[in-house]
């Protein structure tokens, strides 16, 4: 496949981490063939490569829980679909409560999870300790056991999504940095890159740590700020 920068596209996705590759993959699945993803260096080289790779299914809202469950189900079949190993497995997870208030919250989340067919059990501190023997249990009120929570290799999973996107007709270009976003009549008209310009109808900002700078190119304020962590 040629790595030439196309003159135009229906949509340009900026950022080749797991979010950007997922957007390209899903647009291709929806039948979009004119999708171009631009990564300034190599795929997954930004913040994706050192992510923990935890794939939980339980979230604080209905829509996020549905999305998280979908993600886990997708990762489970992605290797078979694309031929790219992902390292995905489902060892399960334990969520802990040290106070009655936290236990009340976990029970509410468990009820919501069951509405979306997420396997979940409310368990005693002793059962939580049996699931994870290194766990201190004498200060626990209870816990949730989610047997189908998993973990994955972030880099390999990103590459699997990228391969699936390419199989669906998307163009993914590495070592192609976006330097400007062209705006005309209040709408995106294209992007300028270190290897040429691409006219497009839409831009998806998946730049992660650099999303604020990319948004600024189009006059958009992205409320994101990086902070050091250990």
Buried (B, 14 or more C-beta within 10 A) or exposed (E): EEEEBBEEBEBBBBBBBBBBBBBBBBBBEEEBEBBBBBBBEEBBBBBBBEBEBEBBBBBEEEEEBBEBBEBBEBBBEBBEEBEBEBBBEBEBBBBBBEEEEBBEBBBEBBEBBEEBEBBBEBBEBEBBBEBBEEBEBEEBBBBBBBEBBBBBBBBBBBBBBBBBBBEBBBBBBBEBBBEEBBBEEEEBBBBBBEBEBBBBBEBBBBBBEBBBEBBEBBEBEBEBEEEEEE
